[in-house]
Amino acid sequence: MIRLLIVDDHPVVRAGLRGMLEAAEGIGVAGEASSGDEAVVRARELEPDVVLMDLRMPGGDGVGAISRIVAERPSTRVIVLTTYETDTDIVRAVEAGAAGYLLKDTSTADLLSAIAAAVRGETVLSPSVATKLVTRMRGPALESLTQREVQVLALVAKGMTNADIGRALFIGETTVKTHLLRIFGKLAVSDRTAAVTTAMERGLL
């Protein structure tokens, strides 16, 4: 059973997410929070597997809460679920330790898939978010991966999780996520499998 904590300052949104998620097999909503500060406290109390985190809330924003939750509970995966998709928001959230970044128009099936992927240690992005990262990275060196990015992708190709890769390369899991986002942008893909496939097709692996 995957235990979830829902964080959003709108009661209607929390109620809607709770109803939708509790209907899914293998998922239980352990609790809710209406602010970043409350989310940190509730995460400490409830020890959820996954936190669905809104970004902009009174009483402590989502990015600050992500940093604190991940620092206290590295095993808890935080997925941003928001209406905001600016480059700055995306990068700040991932650098804070978010395992994914989804928009609130995400379908139920995609949200459930993202939750499962996050639990497996994968990074999950909404298609439009991935597109923004591609655009951000687009430039003369679009297909040029750094040596470290090649190392990270090679370990992804072996089926290793972000945590496994971090341990193997002696870097933090958040750093692994940042490398993956840059790889996705450079290769114009939105997930790990496509990144490996594309890199192999282009002779980068």
Z-matrix of the N, CA and C atoms (Angstrom, degrees):
N
C 1 1.468
C 2 1.521 1 110.39
N 3 1.319 2 116.98 1 123.18
C 4 1.463 3 122.01 2 176.96
C 5 1.520 4 108.63 3 -85.97
N 6 1.329 5 116.18 4 121.63
C 7 1.464 6 121.76 5 -179.19
C 8 1.525 7 109.78 6 -92.93
N 9 1.343 8 115.85 7 126.82
C 10 1.458 9 121.48 8 -176.05
C 11 1.523 10 112.16 9 -113.51
N 12 1.319 11 115.51 10 148.07
C 13 1.457 12 122.91 11 168.81
C 14 1.525 13 106.57 12 -119.83
N 15 1.334 14 117.35 13 124.85
C 16 1.461 15 122.34 14 -179.37
C 17 1.524 16 108.76 15 -100.53
N 18 1.335 17 116.42 16 125.33
C 19 1.465 18 120.98 17 -178.26
C 20 1.521 19 109.67 18 -122.36
N 21 1.336 20 115.94 19 112.81
C 22 1.470 21 121.66 20 178.86
C 23 1.517 22 107.69 21 -161.68
N 24 1.332 23 116.94 22 142.91
C 25 1.466 24 118.34 23 -177.37
C 26 1.522 25 113.11 24 -83.02
N 27 1.335 26 117.54 25 -3.64
C 28 1.462 27 120.83 26 178.89
C 29 1.535 28 110.56 27 -102.90
N 30 1.329 29 118.76 28 115.10
C 31 1.466 30 122.36 29 -179.08
C 32 1.525 31 113.32 30 -56.50
N 33 1.323 32 116.55 31 -36.96
C 34 1.469 33 119.75 32 -178.73
C 35 1.534 34 110.43 33 -64.99
N 36 1.329 35 116.07 34 -40.21
C 37 1.468 36 120.38 35 178.83
C 38 1.525 37 110.05 36 -64.75
N 39 1.323 38 116.25 37 -44.97
C 40 1.469 39 119.47 38 179.48
C 41 1.523 40 111.08 39 -61.46
N 42 1.329 41 116.40 40 -42.85
C 43 1.466 42 120.08 41 -179.57
C 44 1.523 43 110.86 42 -63.71
N 45 1.335 44 115.70 43 -41.18
C 46 1.470 45 119.84 44 179.96
C 47 1.517 46 111.52 45 -64.49
N 48 1.324 47 116.56 46 -43.73
C 49 1.461 48 120.26 47 179.02
C 50 1.521 49 111.14 48 -65.76
N 51 1.324 50 116.67 49 -42.32
C 52 1.466 51 120.14 50 178.84
C 53 1.521 52 111.01 51 -58.99
N 54 1.319 53 116.91 52 -48.33
C 55 1.466 54 120.49 53 -179.44
C 56 1.513 55 111.93 54 -60.82
N 57 1.331 56 116.18 55 -42.73
C 58 1.463 57 121.01 56 -178.79
C 59 1.527 58 111.54 57 -67.56
N 60 1.319 59 116.50 58 -44.05
C 61 1.464 60 119.95 59 -174.77
C 62 1.520 61 112.97 60 -76.29
N 63 1.329 62 117.12 61 -35.39
C 64 1.457 63 119.33 62 -179.70
C 65 1.525 64 112.38 63 -69.36
N 66 1.351 65 115.55 64 -16.75
C 67 1.463 66 119.47 65 177.03
C 68 1.526 67 111.72 66 -80.70
N 69 1.334 68 115.78 67 -12.26
C 70 1.464 69 119.90 68 -177.92
C 71 1.530 70 110.71 69 -86.93
N 72 1.298 71 115.87 70 144.21
C 73 1.466 72 121.38 71 179.85
C 74 1.522 73 110.57 72 -71.74
N 75 1.310 74 116.91 73 136.03
C 76 1.457 75 121.14 74 174.77
C 77 1.513 76 115.17 75 83.98
N 78 1.349 77 116.91 76 8.55
C 79 1.464 78 120.48 77 -179.51
C 80 1.520 79 109.95 78 -127.44
N 81 1.314 80 116.73 79 137.15
C 82 1.453 81 121.48 80 175.91
C 83 1.519 82 109.52 81 -132.91
N 84 1.320 83 117.42 82 135.22
C 85 1.457 84 121.31 83 177.92
C 86 1.526 85 108.16 84 -87.44
N 87 1.321 86 115.96 85 109.90
C 88 1.463 87 120.74 86 -176.73
C 89 1.522 88 112.06 87 -77.09
N 90 1.345 89 116.70 88 -27.63
C 91 1.456 90 119.07 89 -179.37
C 92 1.506 91 112.54 90 177.56
N 93 1.337 92 115.29 91 -177.90
C 94 1.457 93 122.33 92 -178.17
C 95 1.528 94 109.29 93 -135.70
N 96 1.329 95 115.58 94 160.41
C 97 1.463 96 121.79 95 173.50
C 98 1.526 97 107.47 96 -147.30
N 99 1.329 98 116.23 97 152.29
C 100 1.456 99 120.48 98 -176.03
C 101 1.528 100 113.35 99 -112.05
N 102 1.320 101 117.36 100 3.44
C 103 1.463 102 120.66 101 178.41
C 104 1.515 103 109.72 102 -154.27
N 105 1.334 104 115.49 103 166.28
C 106 1.453 105 119.18 104 178.48
C 107 1.509 106 112.82 105 -62.47
N 108 1.316 107 116.26 106 -44.00
C 109 1.465 108 120.06 107 -179.69
C 110 1.529 109 111.28 108 -62.04
N 111 1.334 110 116.22 109 -43.72
C 112 1.467 111 119.99 110 178.80
C 113 1.528 112 110.55 111 -65.14
N 114 1.335 113 116.19 112 -35.31
C 115 1.463 114 120.56 113 -179.57
C 116 1.526 115 110.72 114 -61.19
N 117 1.331 116 116.58 115 -40.64
C 118 1.467 117 120.34 116 179.82
C 119 1.527 118 110.34 117 -62.97
N 120 1.317 119 116.14 118 -43.44
C 121 1.461 120 121.14 119 179.56
C 122 1.523 121 111.14 120 -64.90
N 123 1.323 122 116.24 121 -45.76
C 124 1.469 123 120.71 122 -177.99
C 125 1.527 124 111.26 123 -67.59
N 126 1.309 125 116.84 124 -36.90
C 127 1.470 126 119.93 125 177.74
C 128 1.526 127 110.45 126 -63.69
N 129 1.326 128 115.05 127 -37.13
C 130 1.465 129 120.19 128 178.36
C 131 1.533 130 110.39 129 -66.71
N 132 1.327 131 116.24 130 -39.85
C 133 1.468 132 121.23 131 -178.01
C 134 1.530 133 112.32 132 -74.76
N 135 1.337 134 116.37 133 -43.85
C 136 1.465 135 121.53 134 -169.09
C 137 1.523 136 113.92 135 -94.47
N 138 1.339 137 117.89 136 -20.21
C 139 1.465 138 122.40 137 -179.85
C 140 1.536 139 111.71 138 51.07
N 141 1.327 140 117.72 139 57.19
C 142 1.467 141 120.53 140 -179.06
C 143 1.530 142 111.93 141 -72.56
N 144 1.321 143 115.65 142 158.50
C 145 1.466 144 120.80 143 174.35
C 146 1.523 145 110.26 144 -78.60
N 147 1.337 146 115.26 145 -38.17
C 148 1.474 147 120.84 146 -177.40
C 149 1.521 148 109.58 147 -136.38
N 150 1.332 149 115.53 148 139.21
C 151 1.464 150 121.75 149 173.80
C 152 1.524 151 107.95 150 -114.69
N 153 1.332 152 116.66 151 126.91
C 154 1.469 153 121.43 152 172.17
C 155 1.520 154 106.00 153 -94.18
N 156 1.321 155 116.92 154 114.59
C 157 1.461 156 121.96 155 -167.66
C 158 1.527 157 112.92 156 -117.96
N 159 1.328 158 116.30 157 119.96
C 160 1.461 159 120.01 158 169.14
C 161 1.522 160 107.36 159 -72.71
N 162 1.341 161 117.13 160 159.11
C 163 1.459 162 119.13 161 -176.34
C 164 1.518 163 113.79 162 -94.05
N 165 1.319 164 116.63 163 -48.87
C 166 1.459 165 119.69 164 -171.76
C 167 1.518 166 110.64 165 -107.40
N 168 1.329 167 114.46 166 108.20
C 169 1.462 168 121.02 167 -177.25
C 170 1.518 169 109.19 168 -142.63
N 171 1.334 170 117.43 169 151.49
C 172 1.459 171 119.24 170 172.38
C 173 1.534 172 109.13 171 -72.05
N 174 1.314 173 116.58 172 156.78
C 175 1.464 174 119.24 173 177.45
C 176 1.514 175 113.26 174 74.88
N 177 1.326 176 116.65 175 36.91
C 178 1.470 177 119.69 176 179.05
C 179 1.509 178 111.21 177 105.65
N 180 1.334 179 117.98 178 117.05
C 181 1.466 180 119.77 179 -176.38
C 182 1.521 181 111.53 180 -79.60
N 183 1.332 182 114.99 181 171.53
C 184 1.454 183 120.61 182 -175.39
C 185 1.507 184 114.31 183 -68.01
N 186 1.339 185 117.33 184 -37.98
C 187 1.469 186 119.87 185 -177.04
C 188 1.526 187 110.89 186 -63.34
N 189 1.327 188 116.50 187 -45.16
C 190 1.460 189 119.68 188 178.09
C 191 1.517 190 111.61 189 -61.52
N 192 1.328 191 115.99 190 -40.09
C 193 1.466 192 120.25 191 179.47
C 194 1.522 193 111.43 192 -66.21
N 195 1.325 194 116.57 193 -38.34
C 196 1.466 195 119.97 194 178.71
C 197 1.523 196 110.13 195 -58.57
N 198 1.329 197 116.09 196 -48.70
C 199 1.468 198 120.34 197 -179.46
C 200 1.521 199 111.65 198 -57.14
N 201 1.320 200 116.43 199 -44.88
C 202 1.462 201 120.58 200 -176.37
C 203 1.528 202 111.51 201 -70.00
N 204 1.325 203 116.97 202 -41.28
C 205 1.470 204 120.58 203 -179.66
C 206 1.524 205 110.71 204 -65.26
N 207 1.331 206 116.25 205 -46.39
C 208 1.467 207 120.24 206 -178.53
C 209 1.526 208 110.65 207 -65.17
N 210 1.331 209 116.23 208 -36.16
C 211 1.468 210 119.52 209 178.72
C 212 1.524 211 111.34 210 -65.65
N 213 1.341 212 116.47 211 -39.42
C 214 1.469 213 120.82 212 -178.45
C 215 1.520 214 112.31 213 -80.99
N 216 1.335 215 115.97 214 -35.86
C 217 1.464 216 120.39 215 -176.24
C 218 1.531 217 109.84 216 -134.43
N 219 1.321 218 117.94 217 81.78
C 220 1.467 219 121.02 218 -177.66
C 221 1.527 220 113.55 219 -58.60
N 222 1.326 221 116.80 220 -24.31
C 223 1.465 222 119.54 221 -178.19
C 224 1.525 223 112.62 222 -78.68
N 225 1.335 224 117.70 223 -15.83
C 226 1.464 225 121.04 224 178.77
C 227 1.517 226 109.47 225 -80.54
N 228 1.333 227 115.97 226 129.29
C 229 1.465 228 121.45 227 179.71
C 230 1.527 229 108.86 228 -96.16
N 231 1.314 230 116.65 229 130.90
C 232 1.461 231 120.81 230 179.37
C 233 1.517 232 109.61 231 -110.34
N 234 1.340 233 115.85 232 122.89
C 235 1.459 234 121.74 233 176.89
C 236 1.524 235 108.33 234 -110.48
N 237 1.308 236 116.19 235 121.77
C 238 1.462 237 119.80 236 175.78
C 239 1.530 238 108.35 237 -72.74
N 240 1.326 239 115.80 238 131.88
C 241 1.462 240 121.67 239 176.37
C 242 1.519 241 106.25 240 -130.86
N 243 1.327 242 116.57 241 103.30
C 244 1.456 243 120.57 242 -168.61
C 245 1.521 244 111.88 243 -146.33
N 246 1.319 245 115.81 244 173.54
C 247 1.469 246 120.79 245 174.39
C 248 1.526 247 110.76 246 -98.21
N 249 1.328 248 116.69 247 -7.02
C 250 1.464 249 121.26 248 -175.37
C 251 1.520 250 111.02 249 -97.14
N 252 1.327 251 116.52 250 134.21
C 253 1.466 252 119.85 251 -179.09
C 254 1.526 253 112.11 252 -137.82
N 255 1.323 254 117.14 253 38.84
C 256 1.459 255 119.16 254 175.67
C 257 1.522 256 109.60 255 -74.63
N 258 1.327 257 115.72 256 155.11
C 259 1.459 258 119.98 257 179.61
C 260 1.523 259 110.97 258 -55.79
N 261 1.325 260 115.63 259 -42.67
C 262 1.462 261 120.60 260 -177.45
C 263 1.525 262 111.14 261 -62.81
N 264 1.342 263 116.59 262 -45.35
C 265 1.457 264 120.35 263 179.38
C 266 1.527 265 111.21 264 -59.22
N 267 1.327 266 115.61 265 -45.05
C 268 1.466 267 120.89 266 -176.96
C 269 1.523 268 110.58 267 -62.59
N 270 1.328 269 116.11 268 -50.99
C 271 1.460 270 120.49 269 -177.14
C 272 1.531 271 110.99 270 -64.10
N 273 1.329 272 117.42 271 -44.12
C 274 1.468 273 120.90 272 -179.92
C 275 1.530 274 110.65 273 -60.14
N 276 1.322 275 116.77 274 -42.79
C 277 1.467 276 120.52 275 -178.05
C 278 1.522 277 111.48 276 -65.28
N 279 1.325 278 116.11 277 -44.75
C 280 1.468 279 119.62 278 -179.02
C 281 1.519 280 110.65 279 -67.29
N 282 1.326 281 116.62 280 -41.80
C 283 1.464 282 119.45 281 179.43
C 284 1.528 283 111.30 282 -65.58
N 285 1.338 284 116.62 283 -26.83
C 286 1.470 285 120.52 284 177.43
C 287 1.521 286 111.58 285 -74.48
N 288 1.341 287 116.69 286 -16.87
C 289 1.456 288 119.92 287 177.50
C 290 1.514 289 115.54 288 120.96
N 291 1.337 290 117.43 289 8.37
C 292 1.473 291 119.91 290 179.60
C 293 1.526 292 110.69 291 -63.47
N 294 1.331 293 115.56 292 140.06
C 295 1.462 294 121.04 293 178.39
C 296 1.523 295 111.56 294 -87.27
N 297 1.329 296 116.60 295 -11.20
C 298 1.456 297 119.49 296 -179.39
C 299 1.512 298 111.38 297 -168.00
N 300 1.323 299 114.69 298 167.76
C 301 1.465 300 120.65 299 -178.45
C 302 1.524 301 107.33 300 -143.84
N 303 1.326 302 115.46 301 107.51
C 304 1.461 303 121.50 302 -178.45
C 305 1.522 304 110.27 303 -120.59
N 306 1.322 305 115.56 304 155.21
C 307 1.458 306 121.21 305 176.53
C 308 1.520 307 109.38 306 -99.28
N 309 1.328 308 116.03 307 156.99
C 310 1.462 309 120.13 308 -174.68
C 311 1.520 310 113.83 309 -70.93
N 312 1.343 311 117.60 310 -7.54
C 313 1.462 312 118.80 311 174.27
C 314 1.530 313 111.35 312 -90.74
N 315 1.337 314 116.69 313 8.53
C 316 1.464 315 121.34 314 176.63
C 317 1.516 316 110.56 315 -62.27
N 318 1.331 317 117.39 316 137.78
C 319 1.459 318 120.84 317 -179.64
C 320 1.525 319 110.43 318 -69.75
N 321 1.326 320 115.52 319 160.11
C 322 1.466 321 120.36 320 178.52
C 323 1.525 322 110.96 321 -58.13
N 324 1.337 323 116.30 322 -44.43
C 325 1.464 324 120.58 323 -178.79
C 326 1.523 325 111.01 324 -61.36
N 327 1.333 326 116.56 325 -42.54
C 328 1.467 327 119.96 326 -178.95
C 329 1.529 328 111.01 327 -69.66
N 330 1.328 329 116.72 328 -35.44
C 331 1.462 330 119.84 329 178.32
C 332 1.524 331 110.26 330 -65.76
N 333 1.315 332 116.76 331 -45.18
C 334 1.467 333 120.63 332 178.78
C 335 1.522 334 111.22 333 -62.74
N 336 1.334 335 115.97 334 -39.81
C 337 1.461 336 120.72 335 178.13
C 338 1.528 337 110.32 336 -64.59
N 339 1.338 338 116.31 337 -39.01
C 340 1.462 339 121.03 338 -179.74
C 341 1.521 340 110.95 339 -66.98
N 342 1.314 341 116.65 340 -39.62
C 343 1.464 342 120.62 341 178.46
C 344 1.526 343 110.19 342 -61.80
N 345 1.323 344 116.15 343 -46.05
C 346 1.468 345 120.63 344 179.34
C 347 1.529 346 110.66 345 -63.05
N 348 1.335 347 116.52 346 -40.68
C 349 1.470 348 120.64 347 -179.86
C 350 1.525 349 110.94 348 -65.54
N 351 1.328 350 116.02 349 -40.55
C 352 1.471 351 120.03 350 179.31
C 353 1.527 352 110.98 351 -62.22
N 354 1.331 353 116.15 352 -41.13
C 355 1.466 354 120.76 353 178.44
C 356 1.535 355 110.56 354 -61.70
N 357 1.330 356 116.18 355 -32.76
C 358 1.471 357 120.71 356 178.48
C 359 1.537 358 111.83 357 -77.01
N 360 1.336 359 116.74 358 -5.23
C 361 1.460 360 119.68 359 179.96
C 362 1.508 361 114.58 360 93.30
N 363 1.346 362 116.58 361 14.15
C 364 1.458 363 120.57 362 -178.92
C 365 1.531 364 111.36 363 -93.32
N 366 1.321 365 116.28 364 160.29
C 367 1.459 366 122.81 365 175.60
C 368 1.524 367 108.06 366 -96.99
N 369 1.332 368 117.20 367 132.38
C 370 1.460 369 120.75 368 -176.24
C 371 1.534 370 110.18 369 -123.65
N 372 1.332 371 115.93 370 135.65
C 373 1.461 372 121.99 371 -177.99
C 374 1.516 373 111.13 372 -133.62
N 375 1.315 374 117.40 373 141.49
C 376 1.463 375 120.82 374 169.84
C 377 1.525 376 107.70 375 -65.27
N 378 1.346 377 118.25 376 147.57
C 379 1.473 378 120.62 377 179.71
C 380 1.521 379 113.46 378 -52.81
N 381 1.334 380 117.48 379 -42.05
C 382 1.463 381 119.47 380 -178.39
C 383 1.526 382 111.44 381 -68.39
N 384 1.324 383 115.93 382 -32.40
C 385 1.465 384 119.90 383 176.90
C 386 1.524 385 109.35 384 -67.76
N 387 1.333 386 116.65 385 -43.65
C 388 1.463 387 120.95 386 177.54
C 389 1.523 388 110.36 387 -60.36
N 390 1.334 389 116.92 388 -39.71
C 391 1.460 390 121.19 389 178.97
C 392 1.524 391 110.82 390 -62.58
N 393 1.331 392 116.48 391 -41.28
C 394 1.465 393 119.91 392 178.16
C 395 1.520 394 110.85 393 -62.14
N 396 1.313 395 116.48 394 -39.30
C 397 1.457 396 119.52 395 179.45
C 398 1.526 397 110.76 396 -68.20
N 399 1.333 398 116.70 397 -36.84
C 400 1.458 399 120.87 398 176.51
C 401 1.526 400 109.39 399 -61.06
N 402 1.336 401 115.70 400 -47.10
C 403 1.461 402 121.04 401 -179.78
C 404 1.522 403 110.63 402 -61.99
N 405 1.319 404 115.91 403 -40.69
C 406 1.464 405 121.14 404 -179.18
C 407 1.519 406 110.39 405 -63.03
N 408 1.322 407 115.67 406 -37.87
C 409 1.455 408 120.10 407 -176.72
C 410 1.530 409 113.20 408 -85.92
N 411 1.331 410 117.28 409 -17.22
C 412 1.464 411 120.65 410 -171.96
C 413 1.527 412 110.51 411 -59.99
N 414 1.296 413 116.42 412 133.87
C 415 1.455 414 120.40 413 -178.25
C 416 1.512 415 109.49 414 176.93
N 417 1.327 416 118.04 415 -171.74
C 418 1.462 417 121.83 416 -176.60
C 419 1.523 418 113.40 417 -58.24
N 420 1.362 419 115.31 418 -31.83
C 421 1.473 420 118.39 419 -176.84
C 422 1.510 421 111.48 420 -102.68
N 423 1.325 422 116.70 421 37.36
C 424 1.460 423 121.65 422 -173.55
C 425 1.529 424 112.65 423 -50.76
N 426 1.352 425 117.54 424 -44.28
C 427 1.451 426 120.34 425 -173.12
C 428 1.533 427 112.32 426 -97.06
N 429 1.312 428 118.05 427 3.55
C 430 1.455 429 121.02 428 -176.40
C 431 1.526 430 111.02 429 -85.76
N 432 1.326 431 116.05 430 110.30
C 433 1.460 432 120.71 431 177.01
C 434 1.520 433 108.99 432 -95.16
N 435 1.328 434 116.15 433 142.90
C 436 1.457 435 119.93 434 175.54
C 437 1.529 436 108.90 435 -72.16
N 438 1.323 437 114.98 436 166.78
C 439 1.463 438 119.16 437 178.79
C 440 1.531 439 110.94 438 -59.78
N 441 1.336 440 116.46 439 -40.71
C 442 1.464 441 120.76 440 179.72
C 443 1.526 442 110.49 441 -65.31
N 444 1.337 443 117.62 442 -40.93
C 445 1.462 444 120.98 443 178.97
C 446 1.524 445 111.06 444 -63.29
N 447 1.321 446 116.75 445 -38.44
C 448 1.470 447 120.78 446 176.69
C 449 1.530 448 109.75 447 -64.18
N 450 1.331 449 116.57 448 -41.68
C 451 1.465 450 120.15 449 178.46
C 452 1.524 451 110.94 450 -61.20
N 453 1.333 452 116.19 451 -45.20
C 454 1.464 453 120.94 452 179.79
C 455 1.528 454 110.15 453 -61.67
N 456 1.321 455 116.39 454 -46.66
C 457 1.471 456 120.18 455 -176.99
C 458 1.523 457 111.27 456 -66.94
N 459 1.309 458 116.77 457 -34.53
C 460 1.471 459 120.03 458 178.01
C 461 1.523 460 110.40 459 -63.13
N 462 1.328 461 117.00 460 -37.32
C 463 1.460 462 120.21 461 178.81
C 464 1.530 463 111.07 462 -74.48
N 465 1.334 464 116.46 463 -32.46
C 466 1.471 465 120.16 464 173.39
C 467 1.524 466 108.60 465 -60.77
N 468 1.336 467 116.28 466 -42.29
C 469 1.460 468 120.99 467 -179.34
C 470 1.521 469 112.17 468 -61.69
N 471 1.335 470 116.19 469 -24.14
C 472 1.468 471 120.69 470 178.18
C 473 1.528 472 111.82 471 -85.86
N 474 1.348 473 116.44 472 0.87
C 475 1.458 474 120.19 473 177.62
C 476 1.514 475 114.40 474 87.65
N 477 1.315 476 117.50 475 13.80
C 478 1.466 477 120.16 476 -178.12
C 479 1.531 478 111.02 477 -79.80
N 480 1.325 479 116.68 478 146.13
C 481 1.459 480 122.19 479 177.16
C 482 1.529 481 109.34 480 -79.72
N 483 1.334 482 115.97 481 169.70
C 484 1.465 483 119.84 482 177.71
C 485 1.528 484 111.30 483 -57.54
N 486 1.337 485 115.70 484 -41.90
C 487 1.467 486 119.90 485 179.98
C 488 1.526 487 110.75 486 -63.16
N 489 1.343 488 116.59 487 -43.65
C 490 1.468 489 120.94 488 178.76
C 491 1.525 490 110.86 489 -60.78
N 492 1.334 491 115.22 490 -42.97
C 493 1.472 492 120.58 491 -179.09
C 494 1.523 493 110.01 492 -63.97
N 495 1.333 494 116.08 493 -42.82
C 496 1.454 495 119.88 494 178.87
C 497 1.514 496 111.81 495 -58.61
N 498 1.335 497 115.90 496 -44.27
C 499 1.469 498 119.94 497 179.63
C 500 1.538 499 111.28 498 -65.32
N 501 1.324 500 115.64 499 -40.56
C 502 1.466 501 119.91 500 -177.90
C 503 1.531 502 112.07 501 -66.81
N 504 1.330 503 116.22 502 -34.91
C 505 1.466 504 120.10 503 -176.49
C 506 1.530 505 112.90 504 -101.85
N 507 1.333 506 115.25 505 1.94
C 508 1.471 507 121.05 506 179.21
C 509 1.531 508 112.10 507 59.26
N 510 1.336 509 114.84 508 43.68
C 511 1.464 510 121.22 509 176.06
C 512 1.524 511 108.11 510 -131.34
N 513 1.323 512 116.95 511 162.64
C 514 1.453 513 120.94 512 -179.68
C 515 1.524 514 112.52 513 -72.85
N 516 1.316 515 115.45 514 154.68
C 517 1.464 516 119.65 515 179.65
C 518 1.529 517 110.95 516 -62.24
N 519 1.333 518 117.65 517 -35.00
C 520 1.466 519 120.71 518 177.81
C 521 1.524 520 110.30 519 -63.34
N 522 1.323 521 117.13 520 -37.52
C 523 1.466 522 120.95 521 177.67
C 524 1.521 523 110.30 522 -65.39
N 525 1.331 524 116.63 523 -38.03
C 526 1.473 525 120.38 524 176.81
C 527 1.523 526 109.65 525 -60.98
N 528 1.333 527 116.93 526 -44.43
C 529 1.465 528 120.88 527 179.84
C 530 1.523 529 110.97 528 -61.28
N 531 1.328 530 116.65 529 -41.14
C 532 1.455 531 120.28 530 179.35
C 533 1.523 532 110.55 531 -63.79
N 534 1.332 533 116.94 532 -42.80
C 535 1.469 534 120.26 533 176.75
C 536 1.532 535 110.30 534 -59.91
N 537 1.330 536 116.85 535 -43.09
C 538 1.457 537 120.12 536 -178.72
C 539 1.528 538 111.62 537 -63.46
N 540 1.321 539 116.38 538 -41.18
C 541 1.461 540 119.14 539 178.70
C 542 1.523 541 110.98 540 -62.56
N 543 1.312 542 116.60 541 -39.72
C 544 1.466 543 119.77 542 178.12
C 545 1.526 544 110.87 543 -66.91
N 546 1.329 545 115.50 544 -37.97
C 547 1.473 546 119.92 545 176.85
C 548 1.523 547 110.30 546 -63.21
N 549 1.340 548 116.42 547 -46.51
C 550 1.468 549 120.31 548 178.95
C 551 1.526 550 109.91 549 -56.14
N 552 1.337 551 116.07 550 -44.22
C 553 1.457 552 120.31 551 -178.68
C 554 1.517 553 112.25 552 -64.12
N 555 1.316 554 116.75 553 -46.13
C 556 1.459 555 120.99 554 -177.38
C 557 1.534 556 112.37 555 -66.32
N 558 1.331 557 115.86 556 -34.33
C 559 1.469 558 119.85 557 -177.87
C 560 1.523 559 112.75 558 -93.79
N 561 1.338 560 116.68 559 -2.45
C 562 1.468 561 122.19 560 179.30
C 563 1.528 562 111.30 561 59.19
N 564 1.339 563 116.04 562 47.75
C 565 1.464 564 122.10 563 177.95
C 566 1.523 565 108.75 564 -129.33
N 567 1.334 566 116.35 565 171.61
C 568 1.465 567 119.15 566 -176.83
C 569 1.524 568 113.87 567 -124.61
N 570 1.346 569 117.61 568 2.78
C 571 1.461 570 117.83 569 178.10
C 572 1.529 571 110.80 570 -151.56
N 573 1.318 572 114.63 571 170.54
C 574 1.459 573 121.67 572 -174.55
C 575 1.534 574 112.75 573 -63.53
N 576 1.334 575 116.38 574 -45.06
C 577 1.466 576 120.14 575 -177.79
C 578 1.518 577 111.05 576 -60.60
N 579 1.331 578 115.88 577 -45.97
C 580 1.471 579 120.36 578 179.91
C 581 1.522 580 110.76 579 -64.61
N 582 1.331 581 116.97 580 -35.47
C 583 1.463 582 120.35 581 179.48
C 584 1.525 583 110.66 582 -63.51
N 585 1.322 584 116.37 583 -45.92
C 586 1.465 585 120.51 584 179.31
C 587 1.526 586 110.77 585 -63.84
N 588 1.335 587 116.06 586 -46.39
C 589 1.470 588 120.67 587 -179.11
C 590 1.515 589 111.19 588 -60.48
N 591 1.347 590 115.85 589 -47.28
C 592 1.463 591 120.49 590 -178.43
C 593 1.522 592 111.43 591 -64.62
N 594 1.328 593 116.32 592 -41.90
C 595 1.464 594 120.33 593 179.56
C 596 1.528 595 111.27 594 -62.10
N 597 1.337 596 116.06 595 -39.98
C 598 1.464 597 119.68 596 179.07
C 599 1.528 598 110.75 597 -67.36
N 600 1.329 599 115.10 598 -40.85
C 601 1.478 600 119.10 599 179.59
C 602 1.526 601 111.26 600 -62.25
N 603 1.328 602 116.16 601 -32.50
C 604 1.470 603 120.13 602 -177.04
C 605 1.520 604 112.82 603 -95.37
N 606 1.324 605 116.21 604 6.93
C 607 1.446 606 120.27 605 177.52
C 608 1.516 607 115.02 606 71.42
N 609 1.331 608 115.95 607 23.55
C 610 1.469 609 119.72 608 -179.69
C 611 1.529 610 111.57 609 -89.62
N 612 1.315 611 116.23 610 -13.09
C 613 1.471 612 121.00 611 177.58
C 614 1.537 613 108.85 612 -124.02
